[in-house]
Amino acid sequence: MAILSRVGIGDVTRGFGTPDDDHGCRIISAACGGTRVFSVYVPNGRALDNEFYAVKLAWLARLRATLDASCPAGSSVAVCGDFNVAPDDDDVWDPAAFVGATHVSEPERAGLRDVEDWGLDDVFRRFNEPGTFTWWDYRAGDFHQGRGMRIDLVLVSDDLVQRAMGAFRDRDARKGKKPSDHAPVVVEFAAT
């Protein structure tokens, strides 16, 4: 969880910014050159019948409430990170392999859509074909067999959509020694 900025950084908020916040390590936001940037790590959920699944759904609802409370309509906003939700079936290597699993359930996807309904667009999708995955399970050589998911998202407000010049995932970063199971996602924006 981090935010790096070439245009300045201020008004940093760790967690949801409330006294009862126990999610400080899963969300951070800051003002960067006129844009409120959120870096998120949505809880995994583990399994549909696990108590952590309910925590995940509540976390997504709290993210939406935070956007409503802290970002006035028309604000420049970017919400980026590991959402642990594949937005639709095009974002998994085989939808049938995920039936009854987390990351693809309708309640998770509805929670993600609710966050997007604040006024955010999945800008990566505008520049990439279905099947451009960002995460691969370490088990059974999924990376080398193309069995992945797209769960790392960059959701941005309309002003940033208009400035977006391209987006890609750095698959080569996933090939190094002891790599993450995620590949970095990069979106390029025109300067204002």
trRosetta pair geometry for C-beta under 8 A, 3 or more apart (Angstrom, degrees):
i j d omega theta_ij theta_ji phi_ij phi_ji
1 25 6.5 171 14 -177 150 55
1 26 7.1 -153 -80 -131 145 15
1 27 7.4 -117 -143 -80 135 9
1 28 5.4 120 163 2 111 116
1 39 5.4 140 -156 117 71 118
1 40 8.0 18 -119 -118 103 10
1 41 5.8 -91 -73 -14 104 120
1 81 7.7 13 -111 -122 75 134
2 28 7.3 8 -106 58 19 146
2 39 6.3 -92 61 139 25 175
3 9 6.5 145 113 -128 112 132
3 12 7.9 -171 49 -120 131 100
3 28 6.1 -140 -13 108 109 114
3 29 7.7 78 -44 -141 151 23
3 30 5.0 -175 85 27 157 125
3 32 6.8 -139 166 -52 123 134
3 37 5.4 132 -136 105 132 125
3 39 5.2 -153 -62 -22 86 127
5 8 6.1 -54 125 70 130 22
5 9 4.4 148 35 -60 138 99
5 30 7.3 -119 -31 103 139 131
5 32 4.2 -145 -117 -134 139 119
5 33 7.0 -177 -171 -11 120 99
5 37 7.5 176 -80 23 114 153
7 32 5.6 93 71 170 100 80
7 33 3.1 -6 130 -54 137 130
8 32 6.5 163 82 -144 60 54
8 33 5.8 126 46 -60 92 70
9 12 6.9 37 156 -66 102 102
9 30 5.0 8 -163 155 93 142
9 31 7.2 140 -157 76 43 55
9 32 5.5 -9 -98 -95 69 84
10 30 6.6 135 61 -172 26 93
10 31 4.9 -31 70 64 81 105
11 30 6.2 140 79 -151 66 57
11 31 4.3 45 46 2 117 113
12 28 6.9 -10 -168 -176 92 99
12 29 7.4 163 -151 87 47 46
12 30 4.6 -11 -99 -96 69 101
13 16 7.9 -12 150 169 118 13
13 17 4.4 -23 -166 -74 127 116
13 28 7.0 166 87 -158 53 52
13 29 4.9 -4 56 58 100 91
13 30 7.3 -177 19 -73 66 53
13 70 7.8 -93 17 -138 167 158
14 17 7.8 128 63 -73 38 67
14 24 4.8 35 146 -154 102 94
14 27 7.7 136 -170 93 43 62
14 28 5.3 -16 -111 -110 62 87
15 18 7.5 -114 128 34 112 62
15 21 3.9 103 158 155 136 139
15 22 7.7 122 -135 40 131 7
15 23 5.3 127 -138 78 84 67
15 24 3.7 -43 -58 -90 107 63
15 25 8.0 13 -77 -6 83 37
15 26 7.7 58 -112 50 60 75
15 27 6.1 80 -134 68 22 93
15 28 7.8 17 -16 -86 34 57
16 21 4.7 -169 45 -112 88 120
16 23 6.0 51 -18 60 98 116
16 27 6.4 50 -64 73 62 139
16 62 5.9 -56 -102 158 150 116
16 63 8.0 -118 -104 -88 106 48
16 66 5.3 -120 -147 -87 91 131
17 21 6.7 100 24 -50 17 154
17 66 7.3 119 32 -136 107 111
17 70 7.3 88 46 -77 153 140
18 21 4.8 130 61 -45 72 100
21 24 6.1 95 132 -55 110 80
23 26 4.5 -59 -177 44 91 116
23 27 5.9 30 130 16 109 103
23 59 6.7 144 -112 -127 152 105
23 62 7.7 132 15 101 158 148
24 27 7.7 -95 -142 54 22 68
25 41 7.7 -43 131 55 70 130
26 40 6.7 23 156 -159 74 64
26 41 4.8 -116 -145 67 69 87
26 42 7.3 94 -178 -90 117 21
26 43 6.9 -20 -131 -53 151 73
26 59 7.3 -53 129 -154 151 135
27 38 6.4 -16 -161 -168 96 100
27 39 7.2 160 -149 83 46 55
27 40 5.0 2 -104 -110 85 75
27 41 7.3 -144 -61 29 55 67
27 63 7.2 -170 -101 -102 149 95
27 66 7.9 93 152 72 157 175
28 38 7.4 159 83 -152 40 54
28 39 5.2 -5 59 54 89 100
29 36 6.1 15 179 178 117 91
29 37 6.4 171 -151 88 67 47
29 38 4.4 -24 -95 -97 101 70
29 39 7.4 -180 -82 17 48 64
29 70 7.6 102 96 121 160 154
30 36 7.6 177 90 -149 26 56
30 37 5.8 -16 61 58 74 94
31 34 7.4 36 -175 -72 94 9
31 35 7.3 149 -156 75 55 36
31 36 5.9 -34 -96 -95 64 63
31 37 7.7 143 -113 15 15 79
32 35 5.5 -31 70 66 81 88
32 36 7.9 130 21 -112 74 16
32 37 4.9 5 15 -4 124 126
33 192 7.8 165 158 19 116 126
34 76 5.6 41 133 49 84 145
34 192 7.5 -26 52 13 145 163
35 76 4.2 -83 -105 124 73 111
35 77 6.7 170 -167 -86 79 19
35 78 5.8 31 163 -2 126 102
35 160 6.9 72 -121 -70 137 123
36 70 7.2 162 -162 128 159 106
36 71 5.6 -137 50 -99 154 111
36 75 6.1 4 11 158 120 127
36 76 6.9 141 14 89 69 64
36 77 5.0 -16 65 -110 96 75
36 78 7.5 179 89 29 51 62
37 77 7.9 166 -82 -159 34 49
37 78 4.9 -7 -116 64 73 103
37 80 7.1 -17 -167 15 90 111
38 63 7.8 120 163 -153 157 103
38 77 7.4 12 -2 -172 104 93
38 78 7.0 -168 30 97 68 55
38 79 4.4 -4 62 -116 118 71
38 80 6.9 156 84 25 63 62
38 81 7.6 -81 123 -8 78 121
39 80 5.9 -26 -108 75 60 88
39 81 5.2 114 -171 -68 55 120
40 63 6.7 28 -118 -116 148 136
40 79 6.3 13 -5 -176 127 89
40 80 7.1 157 23 80 82 35
40 81 3.9 -174 62 50 61 146
40 82 7.3 -138 105 53 69 54
40 83 6.9 43 99 -87 119 66
41 81 5.6 -105 -65 169 51 132
41 82 5.1 24 -126 57 68 104
42 56 6.4 69 163 -149 95 89
42 59 6.0 148 -147 112 76 130
42 60 6.5 31 -138 -74 126 85
42 63 7.7 -48 -97 -37 100 148
42 81 7.4 139 -13 106 79 113
42 82 6.6 -139 29 109 77 67
42 83 4.8 36 11 -154 137 42
42 84 4.7 -137 86 30 102 103
42 85 6.8 -22 88 -11 157 98
43 52 6.1 -139 160 180 128 97
43 55 5.4 -35 85 112 169 104
43 56 4.4 -132 82 -90 102 78
43 59 5.3 134 10 1 107 159
43 84 6.8 -92 98 46 30 157
44 52 6.8 16 73 139 79 132
44 56 6.9 -96 82 -84 24 130
44 84 5.1 -144 -114 -142 46 151
44 102 6.8 79 158 122 70 153
45 48 7.7 18 156 -82 113 41
45 50 6.8 129 162 67 54 115
45 52 5.6 173 -140 117 24 89
45 53 4.3 59 -164 -106 90 62
45 55 7.6 -169 -101 64 58 82
45 56 3.9 -34 -78 -15 94 156
45 57 7.9 76 -109 -31 115 73
45 84 6.5 162 2 140 103 131
45 102 4.1 165 95 -142 124 142
45 103 7.4 -176 49 -47 132 59
45 108 7.0 -48 -66 -90 165 128
46 50 4.1 -45 85 68 119 167
46 52 4.7 75 8 63 116 128
46 53 6.6 -102 53 -51 79 80
46 102 6.5 107 69 -21 21 154
47 50 4.2 101 53 -19 81 111
47 53 6.6 -78 86 -50 39 122
47 101 7.7 -68 -128 -140 63 55
47 102 6.2 -117 -104 -30 21 111
48 53 5.6 93 -138 -115 28 164
48 100 6.6 -101 2 -175 141 61
48 101 7.4 -150 -31 -144 103 13
48 102 6.3 -174 -57 -67 66 74
48 105 6.1 128 -101 -76 112 150
49 53 7.2 66 17 10 9 145
50 53 5.1 115 66 -16 76 97
51 54 6.0 -49 -167 32 48 110
51 55 6.8 51 138 -20 69 104
52 55 4.9 -46 -150 35 47 121
52 56 6.4 56 149 -27 69 96
53 56 5.6 -48 -153 29 33 114
53 57 6.8 30 151 -15 63 102
53 102 6.4 -138 -108 -98 101 116
54 57 5.8 -52 -148 37 35 109
54 58 6.3 34 153 -16 66 107
55 58 5.8 -58 -148 41 30 110
55 59 6.1 36 151 -27 65 107
56 59 5.5 -53 -148 31 29 115
56 60 6.7 29 155 -17 63 101
56 84 7.0 -96 -141 96 129 132
56 102 7.5 85 37 -152 170 125
56 108 6.8 -12 127 -108 124 100
56 111 7.8 148 135 70 80 169
57 60 5.9 -51 -152 33 33 110
57 61 6.6 32 150 -16 63 106
57 107 5.6 -25 -107 149 129 117
57 108 6.9 -103 -87 -88 82 59
57 111 5.5 -149 -140 -68 66 146
58 61 5.6 -56 -151 38 35 113
58 62 6.2 36 151 -21 67 106
59 62 5.6 -54 -147 36 31 111
59 63 6.5 38 150 -24 63 100
60 63 5.5 -46 -151 29 34 115
60 64 6.8 35 151 -16 63 100
60 85 7.8 49 -91 -33 139 147
60 108 7.4 145 -28 -146 159 57
60 111 3.4 65 109 166 151 124
60 112 6.5 -71 -148 -62 138 50
60 114 7.0 101 144 61 105 113
60 115 6.2 -95 -170 -42 88 118
61 64 5.8 -52 -154 35 35 111
61 65 6.4 35 148 -18 66 105
61 111 6.4 -79 -50 -135 69 102
61 114 7.1 -1 -104 100 62 149
62 65 5.4 -50 -145 38 37 113
62 66 6.2 43 152 -24 65 103
63 66 5.6 -53 -150 33 31 114
63 67 6.7 34 151 -19 63 101
63 79 7.4 95 177 -151 122 143
63 115 5.6 -2 105 -106 117 119
64 67 5.7 -51 -153 33 34 112
64 68 6.5 35 150 -18 65 105
64 111 7.8 -135 -25 -168 125 69
64 114 5.1 -38 -82 130 154 101
64 115 5.0 -122 -76 -91 89 61
64 117 7.9 17 -133 59 124 92
64 118 6.3 -168 -142 -55 78 114
65 68 5.5 -53 -149 37 34 114
65 69 6.2 25 155 -14 67 111
66 69 5.9 -59 -141 42 29 106
66 70 5.7 -9 172 10 68 118
67 70 6.7 -74 -127 51 19 86
67 71 5.2 -36 -165 34 63 121
67 77 7.0 73 -139 -163 104 161
67 79 7.5 -46 -84 -63 123 137
67 115 7.0 121 -5 -148 148 72
67 118 4.5 -27 128 -126 145 161
68 71 7.5 -33 -69 50 8 79
68 118 6.8 -129 -63 -119 70 110
71 75 4.2 -130 -173 54 89 155
71 77 5.2 31 -151 -78 153 135
71 118 7.4 59 78 169 127 132
72 75 5.3 119 62 -45 63 108
73 119 7.3 116 -140 -27 70 156
75 157 6.5 -152 95 -74 59 164
76 157 5.5 -150 -136 57 38 137
76 159 5.0 -63 -104 64 94 137
76 160 6.4 113 -158 -41 89 99
77 118 7.7 -50 82 117 157 126
77 119 7.6 93 44 84 126 99
77 120 6.7 -78 96 -89 112 102
77 156 6.9 172 94 -149 59 49
77 157 4.5 92 41 -32 78 116
77 160 7.8 -114 65 -2 39 132
78 154 6.7 -18 -166 -169 102 85
78 155 7.1 149 -159 81 49 51
78 156 4.8 -8 -106 -104 78 86
78 157 7.4 -94 -61 6 53 80
78 160 6.1 106 -74 -76 99 175
79 115 6.9 -115 94 167 164 121
79 120 6.1 -25 26 -128 114 158
79 153 7.8 8 105 105 84 101
79 154 7.9 155 80 -157 48 38
79 155 4.5 -14 61 63 96 105
79 156 7.7 -168 24 -73 62 43
80 153 7.0 -150 -136 99 48 55
80 154 4.7 6 -109 -112 95 72
80 155 7.3 -166 -72 27 50 64
80 185 7.6 -157 -160 79 106 117
81 152 6.9 -95 151 -145 24 73
81 153 7.2 -11 60 56 44 69
82 135 7.9 88 -133 -71 101 134
82 151 6.3 33 -158 122 69 98
82 152 5.5 -32 -95 -99 60 78
82 182 6.5 -84 -94 -93 115 156
83 112 6.3 70 172 -110 139 117
83 151 5.7 -144 62 178 77 73
83 152 7.2 162 11 -107 80 24
83 153 5.0 6 -11 17 131 118
84 102 7.4 -13 161 144 103 113
84 103 5.9 -102 170 -101 64 87
84 108 7.9 -95 114 -160 80 133
84 151 5.5 40 -100 180 20 132
85 103 5.8 -174 -114 -151 34 53
85 104 7.7 149 -156 -72 62 32
85 108 4.7 -168 -115 156 112 110
85 109 6.3 165 -176 -83 119 52
85 111 7.3 -149 -86 73 160 101
85 112 4.7 -162 108 -54 153 137
85 151 6.2 132 50 -138 28 89
86 89 7.8 74 125 -96 121 21
86 91 3.8 179 -170 102 97 116
86 92 5.0 53 167 -50 171 95
86 98 7.8 -26 35 -173 142 173
86 103 5.3 54 -3 155 91 95
86 104 5.4 -9 51 -86 110 82
86 109 8.0 -34 81 -87 56 100
86 149 4.9 -96 -78 -167 123 106
86 150 5.9 97 -131 62 85 64
86 151 5.6 -61 -69 -78 66 80
87 91 5.4 98 43 -13 74 153
87 109 6.6 104 -156 -134 39 94
87 112 6.2 -134 -108 122 73 148
87 122 6.3 -9 -71 -93 165 161
87 125 7.7 -63 56 -64 155 137
87 150 7.4 -36 16 94 92 105
87 153 7.3 102 -45 -93 114 135
88 91 5.8 106 59 5 52 103
88 109 7.1 85 -82 -137 56 134
89 92 6.3 -65 -156 38 47 100
89 95 4.1 -7 -145 -83 108 133
89 104 7.5 67 -92 -150 62 119
90 130 3.6 -83 -173 -131 112 123
90 131 7.2 -80 180 -34 77 61
91 130 7.3 -101 -63 -145 47 81
91 133 7.5 122 -170 -105 61 72
91 149 6.1 49 144 -166 82 68
91 150 4.0 -97 -153 48 98 101
91 151 7.5 122 156 -60 123 55
92 95 5.7 113 75 -82 120 56
92 97 7.4 -154 153 62 120 99
92 98 5.4 -46 179 -13 163 147
92 103 7.8 120 -85 120 124 115
92 104 6.2 -16 -38 -85 150 132
92 148 7.8 -145 -142 107 45 43
92 149 5.0 -5 -105 -109 73 85
92 150 7.8 -119 -59 20 46 71
93 97 7.1 -8 80 39 88 140
93 131 7.4 76 -107 -129 61 80
93 133 6.9 -16 -58 -65 91 144
93 146 6.3 140 -125 130 129 74
93 147 4.4 -135 53 -139 169 51
93 148 5.7 102 -46 39 113 43
93 149 7.2 -86 -11 -64 81 57
94 97 4.1 67 89 -1 108 113
94 98 7.3 152 91 -9 64 88
94 147 7.3 -29 3 -133 103 92
95 98 6.0 -73 -157 41 39 104
95 99 7.4 65 150 -54 69 80
95 104 7.2 164 -140 -164 75 150
96 99 6.1 -19 -158 -19 42 112
97 147 7.9 -42 86 -157 170 113
98 101 4.5 -97 -164 47 67 125
98 103 6.9 -84 -157 77 131 101
98 104 4.5 74 139 17 133 154
101 104 6.1 46 78 35 87 107
101 105 7.5 -151 87 -48 39 89
102 105 6.4 -42 -124 -8 41 111
102 108 6.8 105 -163 -50 69 153
103 108 6.7 -116 -134 118 11 165
103 149 6.4 -1 158 -169 143 161
103 151 6.2 -56 -149 -97 115 131
104 108 7.1 56 47 63 8 130
104 109 7.2 14 -167 -46 37 113
105 108 4.8 91 61 8 84 104
105 109 6.9 -159 92 -3 42 89
106 109 5.6 -58 -141 43 33 110
106 110 6.0 38 158 -24 68 106
107 110 5.5 -52 -142 37 31 113
107 111 6.4 36 155 -22 63 103
108 111 5.6 -54 -153 33 32 113
108 112 6.5 30 150 -16 65 104
109 112 5.6 -52 -149 37 35 112
109 113 6.3 38 151 -20 66 104
110 113 5.5 -50 -145 37 33 113
110 114 6.4 40 152 -25 63 102
111 114 5.6 -50 -151 30 31 115
111 115 6.9 33 150 -17 62 100
112 115 5.6 -50 -156 32 37 112
112 116 6.5 34 148 -15 67 105
113 116 5.4 -55 -147 41 36 112
113 117 6.1 45 151 -30 67 103
114 117 5.5 -46 -145 28 32 118
114 118 8.0 55 149 -34 53 80
115 118 6.2 -32 -178 -3 40 111
115 120 6.7 -29 136 42 76 137
115 155 6.9 67 127 113 108 174
116 120 4.8 -110 -135 72 54 92
116 121 7.2 85 -156 -87 101 25
116 122 6.9 -30 -114 -39 131 89
116 155 6.0 -122 -100 -143 78 133
119 157 5.7 25 121 -125 102 83
119 158 6.8 -65 171 -19 99 95
120 155 3.8 43 160 163 130 106
120 156 6.2 124 -151 50 82 13
120 157 6.2 -53 -99 -72 63 50
121 126 7.6 33 149 -38 118 122
121 155 6.7 156 66 -155 27 65
121 156 5.9 -38 56 64 81 69
121 157 7.7 99 11 -137 88 9
121 158 7.0 86 -11 -86 124 55
121 161 4.9 33 53 -81 146 131
122 125 4.5 42 114 4 108 119
122 126 7.7 159 101 -21 65 81
122 153 6.1 -61 -130 -155 93 111
122 154 7.5 107 -154 71 51 56
122 155 5.9 -29 -86 -98 54 76
123 126 5.6 -43 -164 17 49 118
123 127 7.5 18 153 0 70 105
123 154 5.4 -56 50 101 103 102
123 155 7.4 157 -1 -119 85 24
123 156 5.0 10 -29 25 130 116
123 160 7.0 -74 -68 121 149 101
123 161 5.8 -154 -98 -106 104 73
123 164 5.1 -164 -164 -98 127 158
123 167 6.0 147 125 -54 89 148
123 187 5.6 57 104 -130 128 146
124 127 6.6 -81 -165 46 37 94
124 128 5.8 -17 162 18 77 125
124 132 7.9 -149 159 96 107 128
124 150 7.7 -170 112 -174 139 129
124 153 6.7 -134 16 -141 131 56
124 154 5.4 112 -37 38 102 99
124 167 4.5 -144 -118 144 58 149
124 169 7.8 48 -154 -51 128 93
124 185 6.0 -39 -98 -166 139 128
124 187 6.6 -101 -76 -77 74 110
125 128 6.4 -84 -125 55 27 86
126 161 7.5 125 -33 -150 160 93
126 164 6.8 89 72 106 143 146
126 167 7.1 91 62 19 84 128
127 164 7.5 -132 -38 150 124 120
127 166 5.4 126 -140 -152 154 52
127 167 4.2 143 50 41 137 89
127 168 7.2 -82 120 -59 127 60
128 132 4.1 -78 170 35 125 160
128 167 6.4 -83 -26 93 107 100
128 168 7.2 138 -78 -109 116 48
128 169 7.5 48 -107 -6 157 96
129 132 5.8 116 64 -30 63 107
131 146 7.8 5 -172 -178 104 110
132 150 6.5 51 89 -83 64 130
132 169 6.2 155 164 14 100 123
133 136 6.6 88 124 -62 134 84
133 146 7.7 141 16 -167 135 60
133 148 2.9 117 146 105 162 128
133 149 5.7 84 -144 51 109 14
133 150 5.2 -127 -125 -60 48 72
133 169 7.7 -110 94 71 33 168
133 183 7.8 96 111 24 66 122
134 148 7.2 152 37 163 28 128
134 149 7.4 -52 51 98 69 57
134 150 5.1 77 8 -130 96 61
134 151 6.4 -136 70 42 108 57
134 152 4.0 -115 131 32 152 110
134 169 5.1 -138 -99 -126 86 146
134 182 5.8 12 150 -157 86 80
134 183 5.1 -127 -150 53 60 86
134 185 5.8 -21 -117 -59 138 107
135 148 5.8 151 80 -165 46 95
135 149 5.0 -24 67 64 102 87
135 150 7.4 155 19 -103 86 20
135 151 5.1 -18 8 32 139 107
135 152 6.6 136 -40 -19 100 99
135 181 5.8 44 -155 132 80 89
135 182 5.1 -23 -94 -101 83 70
135 183 7.5 -144 -65 12 39 74
136 142 4.4 -178 -176 106 94 103
136 143 3.9 126 107 -79 159 71
136 147 6.7 101 -140 81 93 63
136 148 4.3 -57 -81 -97 81 97
136 149 7.8 163 -80 19 41 68
136 174 7.1 83 25 -174 118 143
136 181 6.0 -136 67 -170 57 81
137 140 7.2 26 99 43 112 92
137 142 4.5 73 56 10 78 153
137 147 7.3 -40 33 107 98 104
137 181 6.8 18 -115 -159 23 134
138 142 7.4 -36 -23 28 4 105
138 143 7.9 3 -108 -18 42 108
138 181 5.7 -87 -47 -96 87 117
139 142 6.8 42 71 -19 57 109
140 145 7.6 -42 131 19 89 143
140 147 7.8 -16 99 57 111 147
141 144 4.7 -41 176 44 100 111
141 145 5.6 88 115 -15 91 107
142 145 5.8 -74 -140 51 31 101
142 146 8.0 -102 174 63 59 19
142 147 4.1 -91 -150 72 88 102
142 148 6.5 130 149 -71 107 62
143 148 7.1 55 -107 -71 51 109
143 174 6.2 -167 -141 146 135 125
150 153 7.7 88 151 -74 89 78
152 169 7.6 113 73 -115 125 118
152 182 5.7 104 -54 -159 138 120
152 183 7.6 -154 33 66 150 60
152 184 8.0 -127 146 -145 158 24
152 185 4.9 178 121 -17 115 128
153 185 7.6 -1 -102 63 9 172
154 167 7.0 -156 49 -133 138 134
154 185 5.9 -157 -28 124 111 129
154 187 5.0 -159 116 -20 167 138
156 160 3.7 -92 169 86 130 133
156 161 5.9 165 95 -52 108 70
156 164 7.3 145 64 -61 152 120
156 187 7.6 -154 -30 123 140 164
157 160 5.5 90 60 15 66 101
157 161 7.3 -119 111 -9 34 91
158 161 5.2 -48 -144 31 40 117
158 162 6.4 41 157 -21 68 101
159 162 5.9 -54 -156 32 30 112
159 163 6.8 15 150 -7 62 110
160 163 5.6 -62 -146 45 39 104
160 164 6.4 61 150 -49 68 91
160 189 6.1 -54 -155 -115 82 138
161 164 5.6 -36 -152 0 33 119
163 189 4.4 43 123 -166 108 94
163 190 4.6 -130 -162 46 85 85
163 192 7.2 -47 -104 -75 148 75
164 167 6.8 -15 -172 -41 118 103
164 187 6.1 -47 -133 -179 103 109
164 188 7.2 104 -160 79 58 54
164 189 5.7 -44 -94 -101 46 74
164 190 7.9 -76 -15 1 6 81
165 188 4.6 -57 64 104 103 102
165 189 6.4 158 3 -116 90 17
165 190 5.6 111 -49 -47 114 81
166 187 7.4 -179 96 -151 45 52
166 188 4.9 14 56 41 84 113
167 185 7.1 6 -176 -180 100 91
167 186 6.7 175 -150 93 56 53
167 187 4.3 -12 -103 -105 97 76
167 188 7.1 -157 -73 16 48 69
168 185 7.7 -176 98 -150 34 55
168 186 5.6 -8 61 59 75 96
169 183 4.7 76 166 109 108 119
169 184 6.8 161 -157 87 64 44
169 185 5.1 -32 -100 -98 80 67
169 186 7.4 157 -100 16 28 74
170 173 4.3 51 117 -4 111 115
170 174 7.7 154 109 -14 68 82
170 183 5.6 -165 73 176 57 95
170 184 4.5 6 36 61 115 97
170 185 7.8 -147 7 -74 78 21
170 186 6.4 61 -34 -11 102 115
171 174 5.6 -52 -169 26 49 116
171 175 7.4 51 140 -28 68 103
171 183 5.2 -16 -100 -134 42 155
172 175 5.5 -51 -160 20 47 119
173 176 6.6 -28 -167 -7 43 113
173 179 6.7 142 144 -144 59 123
173 180 7.7 2 134 38 100 101
173 183 5.7 130 64 -144 99 72
173 184 5.3 28 47 8 161 102
174 179 5.1 128 -159 143 37 151
174 180 7.0 -78 -113 70 70 72
174 181 7.8 42 -140 -156 104 22
174 182 7.4 -132 -96 109 104 23
174 183 4.4 -54 -44 -83 118 93
175 179 6.5 79 39 -38 12 154
176 179 4.6 119 56 -72 79 102
180 183 7.8 176 82 -67 104 31
